[in-house]
Amino acid sequence: MFDQPAADTETLLAVNNIEVIYNHVILVLKGVSLTVARGGITALLGGNGAGKTTTLKAISNLLHSERGAVTKGQITYRGQRIQNLSPADLVKMGVIQVMEGRHCFEHLTVEENLLTGAYTRTDGSGAIAADLEMVYTYFPRLRERRRSQAGYTSGGEQQMTAIGRALMSRPEMILLDEPSMGLAPQLVEQIFEIVRAVNEKEGVTFLLAEQNTNVALRYAHHGYILESGRVVMEGSAQDLRENPDVKEFYLGMSDKGRKSFRDVRSYRRRKRWLA
């Protein structure tokens, strides 16, 4: 386990007390607030159904396709309200979401998938070729598989392709949804190592939603924990790693050592923040 350097304290993204409703009746997010520092990695943590993906989609304005809407609060990026902008407008501002489940274009090759990320760019083929080489430097496996159809590549390779495609748009910020889902532990570590390298070397800011709290808190600078559509805890990654409640409920550990799943599950009703 290693300590992360402190991220820039300048706020790039601010989510202020938002509520999200689906189908005009289902309240999913209930007063969620968070900030993302420029140049940092911020983790949005919690179990399945906690509201992590909905939060990311609220930021990237992808809720309308699922009959969802932000009904209260506001979201600002670089101090500008973005709730009425289209997803395409956000891409032009430098905000890219990598969706849960990877969503590659299966009939295209890996390299064709990567190049779709540069579709809106106007800085010329030379700059695009340089960034493609940069992506292959971070993901050497994609260079080997660049002529293969994406649909015939492994889950890990598809996740790399999705992240690489996002990098091809020259983003300022990437919203990364469940990067570890369905991947072997060794691949999860590899993906997070690359995220850390891109953050440090390219200056890309990350907001990542992740169920794997243990891995996420080793790579993030700051974290927020969601439960049932509410933020129940937030702090630096180091503070959250050392917090007894986080150890108990999300890392499966206590001061007496590792707890069984049955013990953790039966103890959940005594969470202080739900009292």
C-alpha positions as CSV (number, residue, x, y, z in Angstrom):
1,M,0.0,0.0,0.0
2,F,1.3,3.4,-0.9
3,D,0.3,7.0,-0.1
4,Q,-0.9,9.2,-2.9
5,P,0.4,12.7,-3.4
6,A,-2.1,15.5,-2.7
7,A,-4.1,16.6,-5.7
8,D,-4.5,20.2,-6.7
9,T,-7.0,21.9,-4.4
10,E,-8.6,23.8,-7.3
11,T,-12.1,22.5,-7.8
12,L,-12.8,21.3,-11.3
13,L,-16.2,19.7,-10.8
14,A,-18.8,20.5,-8.1
15,V,-22.0,18.6,-7.5
16,N,-24.2,20.5,-5.1
17,N,-27.2,18.8,-3.4
18,I,-28.7,17.1,-6.4
19,E,-31.7,14.9,-6.5
20,V,-32.4,12.5,-9.4
21,I,-35.8,11.1,-10.2
22,Y,-36.6,8.3,-12.7
23,N,-39.9,8.0,-14.5
24,H,-41.1,11.1,-12.5
25,V,-41.6,9.1,-9.3
26,I,-38.5,7.1,-8.3
27,L,-36.1,9.1,-6.2
28,V,-32.7,7.7,-6.7
29,L,-30.2,10.4,-5.5
30,K,-31.1,12.3,-2.4
31,G,-29.1,15.5,-1.9
32,V,-25.8,14.3,-3.2
33,S,-22.9,16.7,-3.0
34,L,-19.2,16.2,-3.9
35,T,-16.3,18.0,-5.4
36,V,-13.5,16.8,-7.6
37,A,-10.1,18.5,-7.4
38,R,-8.2,19.3,-10.7
39,G,-5.5,16.8,-11.3
40,G,-6.8,14.3,-8.7
41,I,-8.4,10.8,-8.6
42,T,-11.7,10.9,-6.7
43,A,-13.4,7.6,-5.9
44,L,-17.2,7.2,-5.6
45,L,-17.7,4.1,-3.5
46,G,-20.6,1.9,-2.5
47,G,-22.4,-1.3,-3.2
48,N,-24.6,-2.2,-6.1
49,G,-27.6,0.1,-6.3
50,A,-26.0,2.8,-4.1
51,G,-26.3,5.5,-6.8
52,K,-22.8,5.6,-8.2
53,T,-23.6,5.2,-11.9
54,T,-26.6,7.5,-11.6
55,T,-24.3,10.2,-10.2
56,L,-21.9,9.8,-13.1
57,K,-24.8,9.9,-15.6
58,A,-26.2,13.0,-14.0
59,I,-22.8,14.7,-14.4
60,S,-22.5,13.7,-18.1
61,N,-26.1,14.4,-18.9
62,L,-27.0,10.8,-19.9
63,L,-30.0,10.4,-17.7
64,H,-32.7,11.5,-20.3
65,S,-32.2,8.3,-22.3
66,E,-33.3,6.4,-19.3
67,R,-36.2,8.7,-18.4
68,G,-34.2,10.2,-15.5
69,A,-33.7,13.9,-14.6
70,V,-31.9,16.1,-12.1
71,T,-34.8,17.8,-10.3
72,K,-32.9,19.7,-7.6
73,G,-29.4,21.1,-7.0
74,Q,-26.8,22.1,-9.6
75,I,-23.6,20.7,-11.2
76,T,-20.8,23.0,-12.3
77,Y,-17.6,22.4,-14.3
78,R,-14.9,25.0,-14.1
79,G,-17.5,27.1,-12.4
80,Q,-20.0,26.9,-15.2
81,R,-23.4,25.2,-14.8
82,I,-23.5,22.2,-17.2
83,Q,-27.0,20.7,-16.5
84,N,-28.4,22.0,-19.7
85,L,-25.5,21.0,-21.9
86,S,-25.7,18.0,-24.2
87,P,-23.2,15.1,-23.8
88,A,-21.5,16.3,-27.0
89,D,-21.0,19.7,-25.5
90,L,-19.4,18.2,-22.5
91,V,-17.1,16.2,-24.6
92,K,-15.9,19.4,-26.3
93,M,-15.4,20.8,-22.7
94,G,-13.1,17.8,-22.0
95,V,-15.5,15.6,-19.9
96,I,-15.7,12.0,-21.1
97,Q,-17.5,9.1,-19.5
98,V,-16.3,5.5,-19.8
99,M,-19.5,3.5,-19.4
100,E,-19.9,0.5,-17.1
101,G,-19.5,-2.7,-19.2
102,R,-17.0,-1.2,-21.6
103,H,-19.4,-0.7,-24.6
104,C,-16.9,-1.1,-27.5
105,F,-18.0,-1.1,-31.1
106,E,-17.7,-4.9,-31.5
107,H,-17.6,-4.9,-35.3
108,L,-14.7,-2.5,-35.5
109,T,-11.1,-3.3,-34.9
110,V,-9.4,-2.1,-31.7
111,E,-7.6,0.6,-33.5
112,E,-10.8,1.8,-35.3
113,N,-12.4,1.9,-31.8
114,L,-9.6,4.1,-30.5
115,L,-9.8,6.5,-33.5
116,T,-13.5,7.0,-32.9
117,G,-12.5,8.8,-29.7
118,A,-10.8,11.5,-31.9
119,Y,-13.8,12.0,-34.1
120,T,-14.5,15.6,-32.9
121,R,-10.9,16.7,-32.9
122,T,-9.7,19.4,-35.3
123,D,-6.0,19.5,-34.5
124,G,-4.9,17.4,-37.5
125,S,-3.8,13.8,-38.3
126,G,-0.3,14.3,-36.9
127,A,-1.6,15.1,-33.4
128,I,-4.1,12.2,-33.5
129,A,-1.3,9.8,-34.6
130,A,0.8,11.0,-31.7
131,D,-2.0,10.4,-29.2
132,L,-2.6,7.0,-30.7
133,E,1.0,6.1,-30.1
134,M,0.6,7.5,-26.5
135,V,-2.3,5.2,-25.9
136,Y,-0.3,2.2,-27.2
137,T,2.5,3.2,-24.8
138,Y,0.1,2.9,-21.9
139,F,-1.7,-0.2,-23.3
140,P,0.9,-2.2,-25.2
141,R,-1.5,-5.1,-25.3
142,L,-3.7,-3.0,-27.6
143,R,-0.9,-2.5,-30.0
144,E,-0.6,-6.2,-30.4
145,R,-4.4,-6.5,-30.9
146,R,-5.0,-3.4,-32.9
147,R,-6.1,-5.3,-36.0
148,S,-8.5,-7.6,-34.1
149,Q,-12.2,-7.0,-34.0
150,A,-13.0,-5.6,-30.6
151,G,-15.9,-8.1,-30.1
152,Y,-13.4,-11.0,-30.1
153,T,-11.0,-9.5,-27.5
154,S,-11.0,-10.3,-23.8
155,G,-12.9,-8.3,-21.2
156,G,-9.6,-6.7,-20.0
157,E,-8.7,-5.7,-23.5
158,Q,-12.1,-4.2,-24.1
159,Q,-11.8,-2.2,-20.9
160,M,-8.4,-0.9,-22.1
161,T,-9.9,-0.1,-25.4
162,A,-12.7,1.9,-23.8
163,I,-10.2,3.9,-21.6
164,G,-7.9,4.4,-24.6
165,R,-10.8,5.7,-26.7
166,A,-11.6,8.2,-24.0
167,L,-7.9,9.3,-24.0
168,M,-8.0,9.9,-27.7
169,S,-10.5,12.8,-27.2
170,R,-7.8,14.7,-25.2
171,P,-10.0,14.8,-22.1
172,E,-9.5,17.0,-19.1
173,M,-11.6,14.7,-16.9
174,I,-12.7,11.1,-17.3
175,L,-15.7,9.6,-15.5
176,L,-14.8,6.0,-15.1
177,D,-17.7,3.6,-14.2
178,E,-16.8,0.3,-12.5
179,P,-13.5,-0.3,-14.2
180,S,-12.9,-3.6,-12.2
181,M,-16.2,-5.2,-13.1
182,G,-15.8,-8.7,-14.4
183,L,-12.0,-8.6,-14.5
184,A,-9.5,-10.9,-12.8
185,P,-7.7,-9.3,-9.8
186,Q,-4.4,-9.1,-11.7
187,L,-6.1,-7.2,-14.5
188,V,-7.8,-4.9,-12.1
189,E,-4.4,-3.9,-10.6
190,Q,-3.1,-3.3,-14.1
191,I,-6.0,-1.1,-15.1
192,F,-5.7,1.0,-11.9
193,E,-1.9,1.3,-12.4
194,I,-2.5,2.7,-15.8
195,V,-5.2,5.1,-14.5
196,R,-2.6,6.3,-11.9
197,A,0.0,6.8,-14.6
198,V,-2.3,8.7,-16.9
199,N,-3.3,10.9,-14.0
200,E,0.3,11.7,-13.0
201,K,1.9,11.9,-16.5
202,E,-1.0,13.4,-18.6
203,G,-2.7,15.4,-15.9
204,V,-6.1,13.8,-16.5
205,T,-8.5,14.2,-13.6
206,F,-10.6,11.0,-12.7
207,L,-13.9,10.5,-11.0
208,L,-14.3,6.8,-10.8
209,A,-17.3,4.8,-9.5
210,E,-16.1,1.5,-8.0
211,Q,-17.5,-1.3,-5.8
212,N,-14.0,-2.6,-5.1
213,T,-13.3,-0.2,-2.2
214,N,-10.0,-1.8,-1.2
215,V,-8.4,-1.2,-4.6
216,A,-10.0,2.2,-5.3
217,L,-8.7,3.6,-2.0
218,R,-5.2,2.5,-2.7
219,Y,-5.1,4.6,-5.9
220,A,-7.5,7.5,-5.2
221,H,-6.7,10.8,-3.5
222,H,-10.2,11.4,-2.1
223,G,-13.3,9.3,-1.7
224,Y,-17.0,9.5,-1.1
225,I,-19.2,6.6,0.1
226,L,-22.8,6.4,-1.2
227,E,-25.6,4.3,0.3
228,S,-29.2,4.4,-0.9
229,G,-28.6,7.5,-2.9
230,R,-26.9,9.5,-0.2
231,V,-23.3,10.4,0.6
232,V,-22.7,8.9,4.1
233,M,-19.0,9.5,4.4
234,E,-16.2,11.4,2.6
235,G,-12.5,12.2,3.2
236,S,-9.0,11.6,2.0
237,A,-8.3,8.1,0.7
238,Q,-5.9,7.6,3.6
239,D,-8.4,8.6,6.2
240,L,-11.1,6.4,4.7
241,R,-8.7,3.4,4.6
242,E,-8.0,3.9,8.3
243,N,-11.6,4.6,9.4
244,P,-13.0,1.7,11.5
245,D,-16.4,1.8,9.9
246,V,-14.9,1.6,6.4
247,K,-12.7,-1.3,7.5
248,E,-15.7,-3.0,9.0
249,F,-18.3,-2.5,6.3
250,Y,-16.3,-2.2,3.1
251,L,-13.0,-3.8,3.6
252,G,-14.2,-6.8,5.7
253,M,-11.7,-5.9,8.4
254,S,-11.9,-4.9,12.0
255,D,-9.4,-4.1,14.8
256,K,-9.6,-7.8,15.6
257,G,-8.7,-8.9,12.1
258,R,-10.7,-10.0,9.1
259,K,-14.4,-10.6,9.6
260,S,-16.6,-13.1,7.8
261,F,-19.2,-11.9,5.4
262,R,-21.9,-13.2,7.7
263,D,-20.6,-11.1,10.6
264,V,-20.3,-8.0,8.4
265,R,-23.8,-8.4,7.0
266,S,-25.5,-8.9,10.4
267,Y,-23.6,-5.9,11.8
268,R,-24.7,-3.5,9.1
269,R,-27.8,-2.3,11.0
270,R,-25.6,-0.7,13.6
271,K,-23.9,1.7,11.2
272,R,-23.6,5.0,13.0
273,W,-24.5,7.0,9.9
274,L,-27.8,5.2,9.5
275,A,-28.8,5.7,13.1
